[in-house]
């Protein structure tokens, strides 16, 4: 019984982190600039620092990314 619980917990953790890894790739490239205007001008090598946190906190960041409206196109 305890081995089954531990096995299920490890499987759940693995799935969670795998989804987080995939999400973090997309978030670093497209999501961070969509949520934060400052990140739009931040170089990619600096945004990569966000990767570990995005991989772990992906449900919260996904919710925020989805709820953020599209920015209006800038007019000159």
N, C-alpha and C positions, 0 to 999 in steps of 0.2 A: 504493500500500500504506500509507504513513504517513497519508495523508488518511483512509483507511478506519478505521484504528485511532483516530485523533483523533475522527472522527465518531462512532464507537461509544462512545468514552469520554465524549463530551459528551452523547450520548443517555442513557447509563447514569447520568450525574450529574444530568441533568434529571429522569429518572424517580425517582431517589433523593430529590431535593429536593422534588419534587411530593408524593411519599408522605409525606415528613417534614412538609411544610406541613399536609397534612390531619390527620396524626397529632397535630401540635402543637396544632391547634385543640381536638381532643378532650382532649388531655392537660391543657391549661391549665384547661379547664372541669371535667373529671371525674377525670382520672388523678392529678394532683398531690395532691388531697385524699385519694385512695384509698391512695396510697403513703406520704404523710407526714402524720401527725396535726397538725402545726403548720400545714400548708397549708390545713387545713379552716377555720381561723379567719382566714386571710389574705385581705384584700380582693382582688377580681378585678384591679384596676389594678396591684397588686403582682405577682400571678401572671403577668401578661402579660410581665413581664421574663423569665420562663422560656421564652418562645416560641422565640427563636432557637436556644437550646441544645437544646430538645426537637426542633426541626426537623432538627438535624444528628445528634443522638444517639438518634434514634427507635428503632433496633433494640434498643439496650440498655434504654431506658425501657419499651418495649413488653414485653420479657421480664420486667422487674421488675414491671410493672403486672399482667401475667397471673399471675405467681407469688405476688402478694400476696393473702392470704385476705381475704374480705369481713369488715368489722368487725362485731362483734356489736352488736345494738341496745342502746342504753343504757336502763337501767331506773332508775326513780326510787324 
